[in-house]
């Protein structure tokens, strides 16, 4: 087991406990509960079966499974968002926006910039969120920079798990849903990325996850790792991520206060992610990475062979 595996299993266990404790607010909770138990067992079994494999394809699958699971984890919050509270907190968040700004920036922004080109830029920026993990993750992985890859994935997943748990405790649907009558959700002008995002949202968006913005939080974690380890990627990502921050409000996916909240969450988990990972690796019988384990085994094996050879020569 690696730290990222412990993190995934811990999240699945926490969700299972939440379902078990608060299942009265969830119809058909039992199949959902056992589904998490099955995923827990399958994930644990997969890790055990593929541990220490030298095959590049197997190791890629082990490293890629966590970001892939994020899709499932996000989508299921839509089924879990009323486990604890049977209502949304949008009136509270929108009320804060009203007091601070005297209106709703998510509704005003589009009308202030109705240009087709600007709308296309904003939707491309929002879409770029789905490219950030593959972009930096593959950069580290293909260059065999396993430590950087593991750190990025662990901090990113820890960040997202916090957001998903917060969404369950504090469900907030977002301007798309709360201001549905006044939203431009399906009326944005554009060329390519507007229809792409409309397709993604129609088939994958859920009425949850507005505050804090997990888009902003994860993009911030990735940008910070780019700044730390690869400045060339950082400067390209920097302008895209800044535009992504703005796009979350322009596309009416988030309230304006979701952005600084997501920024704070992302910076926090960038700062503590490695510390938590190192703590787990010190306290639990887990390895830092496959590479370090394989190198240690190779050195140990060669050392034993060398020792045997010395004994033979002495005899």
N, C-alpha and C positions, 0 to 999 in steps of 0.2 A: 504494500500500500504506500502511496505517496500522499503528501499533504492535500493535494487537489482531490484525491479519492476520498479521504476522510471528510473533506468539506462537503462533497456531494452527498455522501452517505448521511452526514449529520443533518443536512437540509431535508432530505427525504424523511428522516426520523422525526424531525421537528414538525413537518407538515402532517405526518401521520398522527402525531400526538394531538395537534391542534384539531384535526378532523375528529379524533376520538373524543376529545373533551367537549367540543362545541357542535357536535353533529346534529343537535336538535334543529338548527337553522338550515340544514342541508338535506334536501330530499335525496333518496338513494345514496346515502353516504357510505354504506357498507361496501359496495363494489369499488367506490373511489378509494376507500381505506385499503382494501386488499390489493388494489392496483399499485399503490405506493409500496406495500410490502413486497409485491412481486418485482417491482423495479429495483428496490433495495437489494433483493436477493440476486437478481440478474446482474446488477452492476458489480456487486461483491464477487460473484462467480466469474464474471468477465475479467476483473482485475487479477484474480488468482490464477486463472487459466493462461493469461497473456503476460504475466509478470516476467521480467528479465528477458523477454524475447529479443533476439538480435535482428529479426526481420524488420526491414524498414517500413513495410506496409502495415504490419501489426502495431508497431510503435506509433506510426502516424494516426492510426485509428484510436489508440489509447489517448493520444494527445488531443485529438479532434472531438472526442465524444462529449467533453464538458461544454464547449461553446454550442454544440448541436443541441444538447439538453436544455440550454437556455430558452430555446423556442418553446419546448414543452412546459418548462417551469413558468414562463410568462403567460402562456395561453391558459394554464390551469388557474391562475389567480382570478380569472373571470368567473370561475365556478366557486371560488373560495372567498370572494370579497364580501359576502354577507354572513359568513360564519359567526362573527362576533357581533357586528352591528348590522341590522337589517335595513340600513339606509346609507346614502352617500353624504359626504361632507362638503359637497360643492357649494352649498349656500354659505358655509363658513368661509371657505377660501375665496369665493367670488366677492363676499362681503369685505374681506381684507383688501382685495384689489380696488373695490369701489372707494373705500376710505382713503387709500394711498394715492390713487391716480384719478379719482373722480369719474371713473368709467371702467370699461373692460378693454384693456390693451389688445387682447386676442381678437376682439371684434373690430377695433379701430384700425389696427395695423394694416389689414388687407384693404380697407377702403381708402387708406392714405396712400397705398402703393398698389393700385390695381393693374399695373403694367403686366402684359403677357410675359415679357422677358424676365421681369423681376419674379413673377410667380413661378416661372420655370426654374430660375436659380434657387429659389427657396425650396422647391420640391426636390430638386437634385440634392441640395444640402441635407434635407431630411432623409433622403434615400441613402446618402453616403454613410449613415450610421451603420447600415448592414455590411459595409465594406471595411470598416475600420479594424475589426478583430482579424479577419482574414489578411488584411494588408500588413499589419505589424506582426501578427502571429506567424504568418508564413515567412516573413522577412527573417525572423529569428530562427524558425524551425529549419528552413532550407539552408541556412548558414551554419547549422548545427550549434547554435547558441542556446543550448538547452536550459541553462540556468535563467537566462533572461526570459525565455518562453514560459518556463514554469512560474516565474515571479509574476509576469504579466497575467497569466491565466488565473493564478490563485487570487491576486488582488482584484482582478475584474470580476471573478465569480463571487468573492466575498462581498464586494460592492453590490452586485445584483441580488444576491440572496437577502441582504439587508433591505434593499428596495422592495423586493417581492413580499417579504414579511411585513414591511410597513404598509404596503398596499392592502394586505389582508386586515390589518389592525385599523387602518385609516383609509377606507375606500373613497376614492375621489375620481369621478368619471371623466372630467375635463370639459372644456368649452364645447367641443363637438356635440356632446350629448346634453349638457346642461342648458346650452343656448341653441338647441337644435333648430328652433323656429327662425333664429336670426343668423345661423351659421352659413358660411359659404362652402360648406364641406364638399359638395359635389359640383360646385359652380366655378371653381378656380380656372382661369384661363391658362393655357400652356400648350406645349408641343409634345414632348416625349415623356418627361418625368412626372408630369401631372397625371396622365392616365396610368402610368406604372404605379404610382403611389395610390391612386384610387383603387386599383385592382388589389394591391396588397392589403389596404385597409378594409375593403369589402369582405375579404376572405380571412383576415387574420387579426383585425383590431378588436379589442375588448373594451367594455365600458368600465375601465379601471386604470390605475397606474398613472394618474396625472401628477400627484404631489408626493415626493419630489420627482423631478423628471429623471427617470432612469436613463433616457437617451443622453441627457447632459452629463449625468454622473459617470456612465461608462465611457463616453467620449473623452471626458476629462482624465480618467485613469489612463486611457490609452495614450492621450497626448502627453501626459506627464512621463510615461515610460519612454515615449519617443524622444522627449527632451533629455532624458537621463542617458539613453543608450545609443541613439542614432539621430544626430542633429539634422542630417539631410532629409530624413523622413519627417522630422518635427516641423521644419519650416513649410513643407508642402501641406502637412496635416493642419498646421496652425490656422491658416485662413479658412480651410474647409470646416474645421470644428467651430470657429467663431461664427461662420455662416449657419452652421447647424443649430447653434444656440438660438439665433434669431428665427430660424425656420420653425422651431417648435411652437413659437407664439404666432407667427404669420399664418401657418397652416391650421391654427386653432386647435392644435392637439393639446396645448398646455396653457395654463395661466402664466402671466409674466413672473410671478413669485416662484413658480416651479423651477425657473432657470437658476437663480442664485442658490436655491435650496439644493438642487442637483449638483451644482458646482461645488458647494461645500461638502456634500457627501462624497463626491469623486475625489477631491483633494484629501479628505480624511482617510479614505481607504487606500489611496496611493501611499500615504505616509505610514499607515499601520499595517498594510498588507504583508510586507516582508517580515515585520516583527512577529505577527501572528504565525506566519509560515515557519519561521525559525523556531518559535516556541513549540509548535507542534512537533517539529523534527527532533527537538531536544527531549521532549517529554514522552513521546510515543515511539514504539519500535518500528519506525518507518524510515524509508530511504529518501535522500534528497532528490535523486533523479536516476533514471535507468542507466545513463552514461556513467555516473559515478559508481554505481553498483557493479556494472560490468567491468569497469577498469579495476576496481578493487579485487574482484574475483580473478581477473587475469593476472594481476600482480601476485596475488596469493598463490595461484596455481603455479606460476613460473617460479616463485620462491621455493615452493615445495619440491619441484623438479630439480632445481639447482641444489637444494639441500641434499636430496637423495644422491645426486651425482657426486657431490663432495664426499658423502659417506662411502660410496663405492670406490672412489679414487683413494681414499684413506685406507680402506681395507686392502 
